[in-house]
Amino acid sequence: MPAWDPDVYSRYRAYRDRPALDLMLKIPRDLDPREIWDLGCGPGEHAALLAARHPGAVVHGLDSSPQMLERARGQGADVDWVLGDIDVWRPALAPDLIFTNAALQWLVGHETLFPRLLDSLAPGGVLACQIPQVEDAGWRSSLREVAGQGPWAGKLAALDGVRQGHDPRAYHDWLSPLASDLDVWVTTYVHALEGEDPIVDWTSGTSLRPYLERLEPGEETAAFLAAWRTRLAEDYPRRADGITLLPFTRLFVVARR
C-alpha cells in the first residue's frame, strides 16, 4: 500500500464524496444499526456522517494510514478510529453495517473477500461498497505505457497497484448465495476538472502514488510526469472553456445478509 497524503487526497473532495453519498442513499431505510464499521475510512468524513446519521450506533473507522487517521480524529466525531488492514480485519462484534468507499480495489481475492465481509455481518446486516471500476484503457493505459518505456522502466516493472475491476456480474455470483437482498450496479461519472494538469492532480492522491514512491524526487519524477502529461494531453484535451472531462466508472454493491 502506498503512503497517503490527506491534503492531496482531499483536493477533489466534491468528486470523491459524490459516490459515497450515492451509496449511503441506497442503504435500506429500515436498517437500524447498532454496530457500524467504515473500512478504509480515509480522512473520516463518511464515518463522521454515519455517526451523525445513526446516533445510537457505535461507529468504527478503520484505515491503514496513520496520516489519514490523524486527519480523521480532527473531525470531532464520536467515532472509534482504528489503525489496521482490511484484509486481516475481524470484528469482535458482528456489525449491522459495513460501509466501504473506494478502498477494496487495493485488495486481491475479491471472490473470497466479499463473501467474508458479508458473512461477518449480523443477521439482516448490510454490506455497502463502492470501488472504482478501473480498466486498462484511457489514463491508466497511458500511465502503464509511460512507466514501461522510459529509463525508469526497471523501477516500475510489475508495480502492484490498483487492481483491474472484475465484471460486475461476478459480484452477484459471489454474494447471492449469502444475501437476502442484493443490488449491484455501475455508474460512470463525467468529472469536469479545472487546471493545467487535472488528471495528474486527481491521481496523485491515489493511483499515481505507488509510481512516484519508486522514483527519485527531482529530475526523474519530473521527467516521468512530463512524459505522462504529453500522453494525457492527446487523450484528454482541454476544452475551449478550460475544462478537462474525465469519465470515471464506479461499481456499487449493497448486499443484505
N, C-alpha and C positions, 0 to 999 in steps of 0.2 A: 504494500500500500504506500502511496506517496504521502509526503508531509503536506499539511493543509495550511493555507493562509486564509483566515476568516475574512479579511478585508477584500482579497481578490475574489473569493467565492461569492461574497455578498454584492459584488459590483452590479450584477444583473439580477438583483433580488426579485424584482417585479416579475421577470420572466420565469424564474425558478419557483416562485410562490404559486403561480397560476396552476400548474399541475397538482401541487399538494392540496390546494384549496378545492380544486375539482374533485380530487379523490375523497376529501372529507365529506363533500356533499353526497357521496354515494354510500357512506356508512349507514347501515339501516337505522331508521329513526327510532325503532323500538328497542335498540340496544341501550342498556343502562349499565355501562361498565363500571366495575369497582377496581380493576387492576389493568393498567394500560402501559404498554411499552412502545416507545418510539425508537426503532432500531436504525442506527445511522443518523442520529438526531442533528448532527452538524452544529450550527450556532444556536439552535434551540428554539427558534421561533414557533415551529409547529408543535413541539411538545408543550410549550407555554400556552399555545392556543387550545390544545386538547385539555390542559388543566383548567383553563377558564371555561371551556365548554362543558366539562364534566367535573364540577367542583366536589362531588362526593367520591371521586376516584383517587387512587394512588397512582401517580404518573411517574414513570421512569424514562429517562433519556439515555440511551446507550450510544457511545461513539468511541472509536479507536484513537481519536486525535485529542491530545491534551489541549492543544491550542483552540480547537473548536469548543471543548467543554469549558474552558476558561471564559470564552465569549458567552456560552450558554448560561453560565452562572450569573452573568450580568443581566440576564433577563428579569431577575427578581421574581421569578415564578415559583410556585410551590411544586417543584419537580425534583425527583431524586436523580441526580446526574451521575452516570456510571461510566467509568473507563473500561472498555472491553471490546472484544471482537465478536461479530455476529456469528461467525462460523463455529465458535465454541460456546456460544451463549445458551444457557439452560436456566429458565426461570424457577425460582423457589416456589412460587405460587402460579398456578395456571392463569394466564391473562384472559381477560374478556375481550381485549382489543390489542392486536399488534398492528401498528402503523409504521410503514417504512417508505420513505420517499427518496428516490434516486440514490440508493445505497447498495442494493443487492446485485447490481450489474458488475460490481467489483469481485464477486464471489463465483467460484466454479460449482458445478454439480447442482444446477437448479432442479434437476429431476429428483433429487433427494432432499435438497434444502427446502423447497416449497412445501412438500408434504410434511416434513418435520415441523416446520413452523405452524402449519395448520393443526397438526396433531398435538402440538403443545398447548393449544387453547383449551379453556374451559368449555364444556358443552354449550353450544349456542354462541360461542365466541366468534369474533370476526378477524380475518386477516385482510388488511387493506394495503396494497402495494402499488407503487409506480416505479418503473425503471425506464431509462432511455432505451429505445429500440435502435441501437447503433448498428448500422450496416456498413459493409465495405464499399462505400460509394461517397461521392461528394468530398467534404473536407477530410473525413477520416482516411479515405483512399489516398488523397494527395499528401496527407501527413505521413503516412507509411511510405509512400514513394520517395518523398524527400528524405526521410530518415534512412532509407536504404541506398541512396545514390551518392551522398556526399562523403567527405573524408571522415565523418562521424559514424559511418555505417556500422563499423565494428562495435562501437559502444552501444548502439541502439538495436543490434540484432536480437531477434527473439524477445523483444520487450514484452513484458507481461503487464498489460494494461486493461482497459475496459474490454469485456468480452462482447463478441457479436451477439445480438439478441436472437433468442430462439423464435421459431414460428409460434405465434400466439396460440394456435390450436394445441400445441404441446402442453401448455399450462392447464388447459381444460382437461386433457387426458390425465395429467398427473394428479390433479386436485379433485376431479369429480367423484372418485370413489370415496373420498373423505368428507365431502361437502354436502350440506343440506340445501344450500343455495350458492350459486356460482355465477359471477359476471366477469367476463374477460373482454376487453376492448382496446382499441388502438386509436390514438388521436395524433394528428400532425398539426403542430403549432407553427405558424409562419411569423417568426420574430422580425420586427423591423428595427434593426440595430443602427445606431449612430456612431460616428467616429472614423478615424483613419483605418484602424485595423480591428474592427469589432469581433471578428471570429477568433483572432488570436487572443484578444482580451477575454472573450467568452470561455474559451477552452483552457486558458492559463490557470484557472481555478480548479480544473477537473482533469480532462483527458490529456492535456499537454504537460501536466506536471511530471509524470514519470519520465518523459523525454528530457525535460530541462534538468532534472536531477542527475542525469547521467552525463551531461555536457559541462565543460569548463565554463565558468562565468566569464563574460567579456567577449572576446572576438569569436570564439567558437559558437557560443549561444547566439550572438548577433548574426553570424553568417547563416546559421541554421534557420533562424526566424525569417531572415531576409529571403532565403530561398523559398520558404513556405508561403510567405506573403505574395511572392510573384505568382505562384500557382493559384492562390486564393483569388487574386485579382482577376484571373482568367475565368475561374469557375463561378465566382460570386461578385460580379462587377457592381460597383456602386451606382445607384440610380441617379438621375439628374437632380433629384431633391437631396442627395447626400445619404440616402438610406441604403443599407445592405440588407437584403432579405435572406433569412436563414430558416429554411424549413427544418423542423426538428420533431421527430416522431417518438412517442412515448407509449409504453404498454401499461395498462392498468389491470389489476386483479383485485376483486373483492369476493372473498370466499367465507362462508359461514360453516363452522363445524357442526 
